[in-house]
Amino acid sequence: MNRINKALSLSGSAEGGNKLLSIYFSAGFPELEDTVPILEKLQESGVDMVEIGLPFSDPLADGPTIQESSTKALDNGMTTDVLFEQLKNIRDHVEIPLLIMGYFNPMMQYGIENFCRKCRETGIDGLIIPDLPVDVYHAQYREIFEKYGLINVFLITPQTSEERIRFIDRISNGFIYMVSSASTTGAKNSFGSEQEDYFERISEMNLSAPQIVGFGISNHDTFDQATRSTSGAIIGSAFVKFLEKKGIDAIPEFIEEIRG
């Protein structure tokens, strides 16, 4: 069983159990060599899963905080090759599921099959590629991903049609990434009724794949709101801000506040 699916099974159902907490950060931020120490500290702090952001110069879905961290990481010298080199021995001491979240262009430049092969060699469990359309993936790349044991995670938004959500659910072999709003990423202090209606609407669809909410989760309250009818939540911008301000050693403090 892929580590992602194992973590999802341990996190309990949408109705109860411990909700899965996933953290996103940009590889190579705040400093180039911080990637592995951050992963180690997140595991030590009890995080269930981590999304490692592969920095890109034109990040469409990212809000200002993640864009700035991505730019800083690129300035620090982060590249696809550097990231794979940093991660080559990561499975000697980090056991939690790891995904790479990035845009399709750098993966294309690297070569899709080469990229997937490297992911398997380093112990990456899955990919989140916001600008790879689900039908293009299904028609052209699914076999390659599956050959290397990688889960590809698809995003849905409040605007995604029911037909498309059902299609994504049929071909998903991990979880569905529920984007909390149609805007870019960024931390919010609470969710309004529009988001709560959306969470409830998706819950009532009784999808086969677990759902994890991302975009706008910044504290215990938003984590709790987002996970009432889902299996977990992803925190990015709020963590990146905290990391820049307080550093790696303070990570347990951040995780403790989210868990409440």
WOCOR-V400548 format. One record per residue. N is the residue number from 1. OMEGA is omega in radians with two decimals (999 if undefined). NEAR is the number of other C-alpha atoms within 12 Angstrom. D_CENTER is the distance of its C-alpha to the mean C-alpha in whole Angstrom. Layout:
BEGIN
N/OMEGA/NEAR/D_CENTER ; N/OMEGA/NEAR/D_CENTER
END
This chain:
BEGIN
1/3.07/15/19 ; 2/-3.11/27/16 ; 3/3.13/27/14 ; 4/-3.13/37/11 ; 5/3.10/32/14 ; 6/3.12/20/16 ; 7/3.12/31/14 ; 8/-3.14/35/13 ; 9/3.13/25/17 ; 10/-3.04/21/18 ; 11/3.11/29/16 ; 12/-3.12/23/19 ; 13/3.09/26/19 ; 14/-3.07/34/18 ; 15/-3.08/19/22 ; 16/-3.13/18/22 ; 17/3.11/18/21 ; 18/-3.09/26/18 ; 19/-3.10/38/15 ; 20/3.08/44/12 ; 21/3.10/44/10 ; 22/-3.14/43/7 ; 23/3.06/47/7 ; 24/2.93/46/6 ; 25/3.11/47/9 ; 26/3.10/49/11 ; 27/3.12/47/13 ; 28/3.11/37/16 ; 29/-0.04/40/16 ; 30/3.11/34/18 ; 31/-3.05/27/20 ; 32/-3.04/28/20 ; 33/-3.11/23/20 ; 34/-3.01/28/18 ; 35/-3.08/35/15 ; 36/3.09/34/17 ; 37/3.10/26/18 ; 38/3.13/40/15 ; 39/3.14/41/13 ; 40/-3.11/28/17 ; 41/3.09/28/17 ; 42/3.10/38/14 ; 43/3.13/28/15 ; 44/-3.10/24/18 ; 45/3.08/28/17 ; 46/3.07/28/16 ; 47/-3.05/38/12 ; 48/-3.04/39/11 ; 49/3.14/42/8 ; 50/3.01/45/6 ; 51/3.13/40/4 ; 52/-3.12/44/7 ; 53/3.03/40/8 ; 54/-3.02/42/11 ; 55/3.14/41/14 ; 56/-3.02/34/16 ; 57/-3.11/24/19 ; 58/-3.04/22/18 ; 59/-3.01/30/15 ; 60/-3.00/23/15 ; 61/-3.00/28/13 ; 62/3.04/37/12 ; 63/-3.04/25/15 ; 64/-3.10/23/17 ; 65/-3.11/31/16 ; 66/3.06/43/13 ; 67/-3.13/31/15 ; 68/3.14/26/18 ; 69/3.11/39/16 ; 70/3.11/40/15 ; 71/3.12/30/19 ; 72/3.13/26/20 ; 73/3.09/32/18 ; 74/3.10/28/19 ; 75/3.12/20/23 ; 76/3.13/21/22 ; 77/3.13/23/22 ; 78/3.05/32/19 ; 79/3.09/30/19 ; 80/3.14/35/17 ; 81/3.14/23/20 ; 82/-3.14/23/20 ; 83/3.13/34/16 ; 84/3.10/31/18 ; 85/3.11/21/21 ; 86/-3.03/25/19 ; 87/-2.95/35/17 ; 88/3.12/22/20 ; 89/-3.00/17/21 ; 90/-3.09/28/18 ; 91/3.01/24/18 ; 92/-3.05/13/22 ; 93/3.07/17/20 ; 94/-3.03/29/17 ; 95/-3.09/28/16 ; 96/3.13/36/13 ; 97/3.12/38/10 ; 98/3.04/42/9 ; 99/2.95/41/6 ; 100/3.05/42/7 ; 101/-3.10/43/6 ; 102/-3.13/39/10 ; 103/-2.96/29/13 ; 104/-3.05/30/15 ; 105/3.13/23/18 ; 106/3.12/24/17 ; 107/3.08/31/17 ; 108/-3.13/18/20 ; 109/-3.14/15/22 ; 110/-3.03/20/21 ; 111/-3.02/17/22 ; 112/-3.11/25/19 ; 113/3.10/23/21 ; 114/-3.13/22/21 ; 115/-3.13/32/18 ; 116/3.12/35/17 ; 117/3.13/25/20 ; 118/3.10/30/19 ; 119/-3.14/39/15 ; 120/-3.13/31/17 ; 121/-3.09/21/20 ; 122/3.11/30/17 ; 123/3.03/32/16 ; 124/-3.04/41/12 ; 125/-3.08/41/11 ; 126/-3.12/40/9 ; 127/2.99/46/8 ; 128/-3.06/38/7 ; 129/-3.00/34/10 ; 130/-3.06/30/10 ; 131/3.03/25/14 ; 132/-3.11/27/15 ; 133/-3.04/23/17 ; 134/-3.11/29/17 ; 135/3.08/17/21 ; 136/3.08/15/21 ; 137/-3.05/28/18 ; 138/-3.08/22/20 ; 139/-2.94/14/23 ; 140/-2.95/16/23 ; 141/-3.03/27/20 ; 142/-3.09/28/19 ; 143/-3.14/20/22 ; 144/3.14/24/21 ; 145/-3.09/31/17 ; 146/3.09/27/19 ; 147/-3.10/17/21 ; 148/3.03/28/19 ; 149/-3.08/28/17 ; 150/3.01/39/14 ; 151/3.04/39/12 ; 152/-3.05/41/11 ; 153/-3.12/42/9 ; 154/-3.14/43/10 ; 155/2.95/37/10 ; 156/3.12/36/13 ; 157/3.08/31/15 ; 158/-3.11/26/18 ; 159/-3.11/21/20 ; 160/-3.09/22/19 ; 161/3.12/14/22 ; 162/-3.14/20/23 ; 163/-3.13/13/24 ; 164/3.11/20/21 ; 165/3.13/32/19 ; 166/3.11/22/21 ; 167/3.11/21/21 ; 168/3.14/33/17 ; 169/-3.12/30/17 ; 170/-3.04/20/20 ; 171/3.14/27/18 ; 172/3.05/30/15 ; 173/3.07/29/15 ; 174/3.09/38/12 ; 175/3.04/39/10 ; 176/-3.14/42/10 ; 177/3.13/39/8 ; 178/3.07/43/11 ; 179/-2.98/36/11 ; 180/3.08/45/13 ; 181/-3.07/33/16 ; 182/-3.11/23/17 ; 183/3.08/20/17 ; 184/-3.13/25/14 ; 185/3.10/32/12 ; 186/-3.09/32/14 ; 187/3.05/32/15 ; 188/-3.14/29/17 ; 189/3.11/19/20 ; 190/3.07/23/20 ; 191/3.11/28/20 ; 192/-3.09/17/23 ; 193/3.13/15/24 ; 194/3.12/16/23 ; 195/-3.13/30/19 ; 196/3.08/25/21 ; 197/3.12/20/23 ; 198/3.11/30/20 ; 199/-3.11/37/18 ; 200/-3.13/25/21 ; 201/3.13/24/22 ; 202/3.12/36/19 ; 203/-3.10/29/20 ; 204/3.09/15/24 ; 205/3.12/20/23 ; 206/-3.13/21/22 ; 207/3.13/25/20 ; 208/-3.10/23/19 ; 209/3.05/32/16 ; 210/3.10/40/14 ; 211/3.06/48/12 ; 212/-3.04/44/9 ; 213/3.05/49/10 ; 214/-3.12/49/8 ; 215/3.00/43/10 ; 216/-3.12/38/13 ; 217/-2.97/40/13 ; 218/-3.05/38/15 ; 219/-3.10/32/17 ; 220/-3.09/26/18 ; 221/-3.13/21/20 ; 222/3.06/33/17 ; 223/-3.13/41/15 ; 224/3.12/32/18 ; 225/-3.05/34/18 ; 226/-3.03/45/15 ; 227/3.12/40/15 ; 228/-3.11/29/19 ; 229/3.12/35/19 ; 230/-3.08/45/15 ; 231/-3.11/43/14 ; 232/-3.12/45/11 ; 233/-3.11/50/9 ; 234/3.11/46/6 ; 235/-3.12/45/8 ; 236/-3.02/41/8 ; 237/-3.11/35/12 ; 238/3.12/39/14 ; 239/-3.13/43/13 ; 240/3.09/39/13 ; 241/-3.14/29/17 ; 242/-3.11/28/17 ; 243/-3.14/34/17 ; 244/-3.08/26/19 ; 245/-2.97/15/22 ; 246/3.06/17/22 ; 247/-3.02/22/21 ; 248/-3.06/32/19 ; 249/-3.10/22/22 ; 250/-3.08/21/21 ; 251/-3.14/32/18 ; 252/3.12/26/19 ; 253/3.14/23/21 ; 254/-3.09/33/17 ; 255/3.12/33/16 ; 256/-3.14/18/19 ; 257/3.14/21/20 ; 258/-3.12/31/17 ; 259/3.07/28/18 ; 260/999/13/21
END
